[in-house]
Amino acid sequence: MTSYRALGASSLQVFPLALGGNVFGWTADEAASFAVLDAYTAAGGNFVDTADSYSSWIPGNEGGESETLIGAWLKSRGRRDDVVVATKVGGHPAYKGLSPDNVKKAAEASLRRLGTDHIDLYYTHFDDESVPVEDIVTALDELVKAGHVREIAASNISPERLKASLDFSEREGLARYVALQPHYNLVSRDTYEGALLDTAADAGLAAVPYFALASGFLTGKYRPGTEVESARAGSAAAHLETERGRAVLAALDAVAREQEAEIATVALAWLAARPTVVAPIASARTVGQLPALLAVADLRLTDDQMTRLTEASA
């Protein structure tokens, strides 16, 4: 029986692993993307995360390729009502920033690509400090009132701007952020832990961390002297050069042996058990990569194992 988690104070109930859509239209073509989405939902998964900018960094791409593939899959499978679709605004090359007019136009473009009349969870992808939080929240609230967006959230935002946004929503009775997408994992704790986590916890926000497996480093496949074929091999392998990275890998190896689990599953289970975290995000290029990710739904680490991993990553 799949156990779903409430996403903050919203009515959205989500699987404890969000499927990252950044690889769709990048390292996974349509057939591979559809296969991964089929396998994820067949296992009980219902939370798909993308952004309007995925994958604009590929020569020849415009951005929106991931949304288009997800939209085509939703239509072909008739699964729109079964899946919580999260996407983001602010990073698409044609819709940069968070001016109210841009937010409205970017949302319309995302809805077209996704082939749907509503987005379940709409994030500001990167905060735009040139725009007052009052203008951003008001623009998002208009999308909610129009029925185009169910819930709103933020990513890559300072604690001060997040607090100001939440306070404005409360004061004016407008739509309020229910979730936060921080960069957070066993080897990258500094950006989230501290003032940002405290702000999220105080407000009852759900954290949905990205780079949950540190670009693949926390799968355990990166070892001294090994070559890994991956578009992200450089950023992942860099963690081998740090004392923290090596200590985390050793602790993960030990806990994985004790739990008879994959290293990636253990890394995700640590993250899923941290304060405020509801569902880490991880992506899969192939169906074969999914089982280790999906297993986080059933893996519970002991207090001792949590402590050892936390201390290794300090």
C-alpha positions in Angstrom: 0.0 0.0 0.0 1.6 3.3 -1.1 1.8 5.9 1.6 1.3 9.4 0.4 2.4 12.6 2.3 0.6 15.9 2.6 2.4 18.7 0.8 2.5 21.3 3.6 -0.9 22.9 4.3 -2.2 22.1 0.9 -4.7 19.4 -0.1 -2.1 17.8 -2.4 -1.0 14.3 -1.4 2.2 13.1 -2.9 4.4 10.0 -3.2 7.6 10.4 -1.0 9.8 10.6 -4.1 9.2 13.2 -6.8 10.3 12.2 -10.2 12.6 14.8 -11.8 11.7 15.7 -15.3 15.0 17.5 -16.1 16.2 14.5 -18.2 13.1 14.3 -20.4 14.1 15.7 -23.8 17.7 15.9 -22.7 19.4 12.5 -21.9 16.0 10.6 -22.2 14.2 10.8 -25.5 10.4 10.4 -25.8 10.4 6.6 -25.7 12.7 6.5 -22.7 10.8 9.3 -20.9 7.4 7.5 -21.5 8.9 4.2 -20.2 10.2 5.9 -17.0 6.9 7.7 -16.4 4.9 4.5 -16.9 7.1 2.5 -14.5 7.1 5.3 -11.9 3.3 5.6 -11.8 2.8 1.8 -12.0 4.8 1.7 -8.7 2.5 4.2 -7.1 4.4 7.4 -7.9 2.2 10.5 -8.5 4.5 13.5 -8.2 6.3 14.8 -11.4 8.6 17.8 -11.2 9.7 19.8 -14.2 10.3 23.5 -15.3 9.6 25.6 -18.3 13.4 26.0 -18.9 14.1 22.2 -19.2 16.1 21.6 -21.4 17.1 25.0 -22.9 20.8 24.4 -22.3 20.9 21.8 -25.1 21.9 23.2 -28.6 18.8 23.4 -30.7 16.4 23.3 -27.8 14.2 26.3 -26.8 13.1 25.2 -23.3 9.9 23.5 -22.5 10.9 20.2 -24.1 10.3 18.4 -20.8 6.9 19.9 -20.3 5.9 18.9 -23.9 7.0 15.3 -23.3 5.1 15.1 -20.0 2.0 16.7 -21.6 2.2 14.1 -24.4 2.5 11.3 -21.9 -0.4 12.6 -19.8 -2.6 12.8 -22.9 -1.7 9.4 -24.3 -2.2 7.6 -20.9 -5.2 9.6 -19.7 -3.5 10.1 -16.4 -3.9 13.9 -15.8 -6.0 13.5 -12.7 -3.7 10.9 -11.1 -0.6 12.9 -11.2 0.5 16.0 -9.3 2.3 18.1 -11.9 4.9 20.6 -10.6 6.5 23.1 -12.9 8.4 26.4 -12.6 8.5 30.0 -13.9 11.4 32.4 -14.4 14.1 30.4 -16.2 12.7 30.0 -19.7 14.9 31.9 -22.2 11.8 33.7 -23.6 10.2 34.3 -20.2 13.0 35.3 -17.9 12.3 36.8 -14.4 9.2 37.2 -12.3 7.6 40.4 -13.5 3.8 40.0 -13.2 3.3 40.1 -17.0 6.0 37.5 -17.5 4.6 35.2 -14.9 1.2 35.3 -16.6 2.6 34.6 -20.1 5.0 31.9 -18.9 2.1 30.1 -17.1 0.0 30.2 -20.3 2.9 28.7 -22.3 3.5 26.0 -19.7 -0.2 25.1 -19.8 -0.1 24.8 -23.6 2.9 22.5 -23.5 1.5 20.4 -20.7 -1.8 20.1 -22.6 -3.7 20.9 -19.4 -6.0 23.6 -17.9 -4.2 23.6 -14.5 -0.8 23.2 -12.9 -0.9 21.5 -9.5 2.2 23.1 -8.0 3.8 26.2 -9.5 7.2 27.3 -8.3 9.1 30.5 -8.8 12.3 28.8 -10.2 14.8 31.6 -9.2 13.9 34.6 -7.1 13.9 37.8 -9.0 15.0 40.5 -6.5 14.3 43.3 -9.0 10.6 42.6 -8.5 8.9 43.3 -5.1 7.6 40.1 -3.4 4.2 41.8 -3.3 4.0 41.9 -7.1 5.2 38.3 -7.5 2.7 36.9 -4.9 -0.2 39.0 -6.4 0.6 37.6 -9.9 0.6 34.1 -8.6 -2.6 34.7 -6.6 -4.3 35.8 -9.9 -3.3 32.5 -11.5 -4.8 30.6 -8.5 -8.0 32.6 -8.6 -8.3 32.0 -12.4 -8.0 28.2 -11.8 -4.8 27.9 -13.7 -2.7 26.9 -10.7 -3.8 25.0 -7.6 -0.9 25.7 -5.2 2.2 27.9 -5.3 5.8 27.4 -4.1 9.3 28.9 -4.2 12.8 27.7 -5.1 16.2 29.4 -4.8 15.0 32.2 -2.5 16.6 33.9 0.5 15.0 33.4 4.0 14.3 37.1 4.1 12.4 37.2 0.8 10.6 34.0 1.6 9.4 35.4 5.0 8.4 38.7 3.3 6.3 36.7 0.7 4.6 34.6 3.4 3.8 37.7 5.5 2.3 39.5 2.6 0.1 36.6 1.7 -1.1 36.4 5.3 -1.7 40.1 5.5 -3.7 40.4 2.3 -5.4 37.0 2.3 -3.7 35.9 -0.9 -2.4 32.5 -2.1 0.5 31.4 0.1 3.5 29.3 -0.7 3.0 25.7 0.5 6.3 24.3 -0.5 10.0 25.1 -1.0 12.4 23.5 -3.3 16.0 23.9 -1.9 19.3 22.5 -3.0 19.8 19.9 -0.3 21.5 16.5 0.1 24.0 14.6 2.2 27.0 16.5 0.7 25.2 19.9 0.3 23.6 20.9 3.6 24.8 24.5 4.0 22.4 26.3 1.7 19.2 24.9 3.4 20.1 24.1 7.0 19.9 27.3 9.1 17.7 30.3 8.5 16.0 29.0 5.3 15.0 25.7 7.0 13.9 27.6 10.1 11.7 29.9 8.0 10.1 26.9 6.2 9.5 25.0 9.4 7.9 28.0 11.1 5.6 28.4 8.2 4.7 24.7 7.8 6.2 24.5 4.3 7.0 21.2 2.7 10.6 20.9 1.4 11.0 19.1 -1.9 14.8 19.1 -2.3 16.5 19.1 -5.8 19.9 17.5 -6.5 18.8 15.0 -3.9 21.5 12.6 -5.1 24.1 15.3 -5.8 24.0 14.8 -9.6 24.5 11.1 -9.1 27.4 11.1 -6.6 25.1 9.7 -3.9 24.3 6.6 -6.0 27.8 5.3 -5.1 28.9 4.8 -8.7 31.6 7.4 -8.5 34.7 5.9 -7.0 38.4 6.8 -7.2 39.8 5.6 -10.5 36.4 4.9 -12.1 35.0 6.5 -15.2 31.3 7.2 -15.4 29.4 7.9 -18.6 27.1 10.7 -17.6 26.2 14.3 -18.7 26.8 15.3 -15.0 29.9 13.2 -14.3 32.1 16.3 -13.7 30.0 17.9 -11.0 29.3 14.5 -9.3 32.9 13.3 -9.3 34.1 16.6 -7.7 32.7 15.4 -4.4 35.4 12.6 -4.3 37.9 15.4 -3.9 36.4 16.6 -0.6 36.8 15.1 2.9 33.0 15.3 3.4 32.3 13.5 0.1 34.6 10.6 1.0 33.2 10.4 4.6 29.6 10.3 3.4 30.4 7.6 0.8 32.0 5.4 3.6 29.0 5.9 5.9 26.5 5.2 3.0 28.4 2.0 2.2 28.1 0.8 5.8 24.4 1.6 6.2 23.6 0.2 2.8 25.2 -3.1 3.9 23.2 -3.2 7.2 19.9 -2.4 5.4 20.7 -4.6 2.4 19.7 -1.6 0.3 21.1 0.4 -2.6 23.3 3.3 -1.7 21.0 5.7 -3.5 18.0 4.5 -1.5 19.9 5.1 1.8 20.9 8.6 0.7 17.3 9.4 -0.2 15.9 7.9 3.0 18.2 10.1 5.1 16.9 13.2 3.2 13.3 12.1 3.4 13.6 11.8 7.2 15.0 15.3 7.7 12.9 18.1 9.2 10.4 19.7 6.7 11.3 17.2 3.9 8.3 15.6 2.2 9.6 14.3 -1.0 13.2 14.4 -2.4 13.4 14.8 -6.2 15.4 12.3 -8.2 15.5 11.7 -12.0 15.9 8.5 -14.0 17.1 8.2 -17.6 16.1 4.5 -17.7 13.6 2.2 -16.1 16.5 0.3 -14.6 17.5 3.3 -12.5 14.0 3.6 -10.9 13.9 0.7 -8.3 16.6 2.2 -6.1 14.7 5.5 -6.1 11.3 4.1 -5.5 12.5 2.0 -2.6 12.8 5.1 -0.5 9.0 4.8 0.2 9.6 1.7 2.3 13.1 2.2 3.8 13.3 3.5 7.4 16.7 4.2 8.8 17.4 3.6 12.5 18.2 6.5 14.8 21.8 5.3 14.9 22.1 5.1 11.1 20.6 8.6 10.8 23.1 9.9 13.3 26.1 8.3 11.6 25.1 9.7 8.2 24.4 13.2 9.7 27.8 13.2 11.5 29.7 12.0 8.4 28.2 14.8 6.3 28.7 17.6 8.9 
